[in-house]
Amino acid sequence: MARNKSATLTEAELRIMNVLWDKGSCTVHEVLQFLPPKPALAYNSILTIIRILETKGYVRHIKDRRAHVYMPRIDRKDATRSEVRHLVSRFFGNSHEQLVLNILDEGSIDAEELERVRQLIERSNRER
């Protein structure tokens, strides 16, 4: 039975997707070359993860002579939004406000980031 498209990516899947998003398309061998060396992944592990990503709907491939060339089916922005929606649903009861309050309460946002957020809020309010 085919797997359903997952709302989230594992750490290893995200590492591979970052390569595909940055490069556009790659063979498994090219992904291996472009991945950061640590933690190391073997060729067969990358191939397995890419096949899982393909089953999940994140990646597609074309055949180029003897090699498969893999490319993202979902862009980084859409994947990021999906991850945030999943996080908000799972931990914050679908409340974006609770997510933002948690970030502010945690205190790791610096003054520069806070100013950019304030500007985005002001721009959003003007556009409405």
Secondary structure, DSSP 8 states (H G I E B T S, - for coil): ------SS--HHHHHHHHHHHHHS-B-HHHHHHHS-SSS---HHHHHHHHHHHHHHTSEEEEEETTEEEEEESS-HHHHHHHHHHHHHHHHHTT-HHHHHHHHHHHT---HHHHHHHHHHHHHHHHH-
